[in-house]
Amino acid sequence: MIGVLTKFLKPYIMLKKILKLDGAQELTKNELKAVNGGITEICVKGIASGLAILKTGPCPPEYPLVGGGCCFAD
């Protein structure tokens, strides 16, 4: 259970560390919507857990499901 909590808290902790950098600020919801490109949060979590890979072309057979810029395992 601790490992699961740590996995989901890690991005929050990283964000807090990034925001401590000189001149850094958190984007508003409208600014986030205007960002062009990137991948979805679910895709990032899938990659971190090994259940997805970044989609750079057609998805391979072992990752047949597509969404949010990633190929997910079935």
C-alpha positions in Angstrom: 0.0 0.0 0.0 2.8 2.4 0.8 4.4 1.8 -2.6 1.1 2.6 -4.4 0.8 5.9 -2.4 4.4 6.8 -3.1 3.9 6.2 -6.8 1.0 8.6 -6.9 2.6 11.2 -4.6 5.9 11.3 -6.5 4.6 13.7 -9.3 3.2 16.0 -6.6 6.5 16.0 -4.8 8.4 16.7 -8.0 6.0 19.6 -8.9 6.7 21.1 -5.5 10.4 20.9 -6.0 10.2 22.4 -9.5 8.1 25.3 -8.2 10.8 26.1 -5.7 13.1 27.0 -8.7 13.8 30.7 -9.1 11.1 32.2 -11.4 9.0 29.0 -11.7 5.3 29.3 -11.4 2.4 26.9 -11.8 0.3 27.2 -15.0 -3.4 28.1 -14.8 -6.0 25.7 -16.2 -6.3 28.0 -19.3 -2.6 28.0 -19.8 -2.4 24.2 -19.5 -5.2 23.9 -22.1 -3.2 26.1 -24.5 0.0 24.0 -24.3 0.4 22.3 -27.6 1.7 18.7 -27.5 2.8 16.6 -24.6 1.1 13.5 -23.2 -1.8 12.9 -20.8 -1.4 12.2 -17.1 -2.8 8.7 -17.6 -0.1 8.1 -20.2 2.6 9.3 -17.9 1.4 7.0 -15.2 1.2 4.1 -17.7 4.8 4.6 -18.7 5.9 4.9 -15.1 4.2 1.6 -14.3 5.4 -0.2 -17.4 1.9 -0.6 -18.8 2.4 1.8 -21.7 5.0 3.1 -24.1 5.3 6.5 -25.8 3.6 6.4 -29.2 6.2 7.4 -31.8 4.5 5.5 -34.7 2.2 2.5 -35.1 1.7 0.7 -31.8 3.4 -2.7 -31.6 1.3 -5.8 -31.1 2.2 -6.1 -27.4 0.8 -2.6 -26.8 -2.4 -2.5 -29.0 -4.4 0.1 -27.2 -3.9 3.8 -28.2 -4.7 6.9 -26.1 -3.2 10.1 -24.9 0.0 9.8 -26.9 0.7 6.3 -25.7 0.4 2.7 -26.6 -1.1 0.6 -23.7 -0.7 -3.1 -23.0 -3.9 -5.1 -23.3 
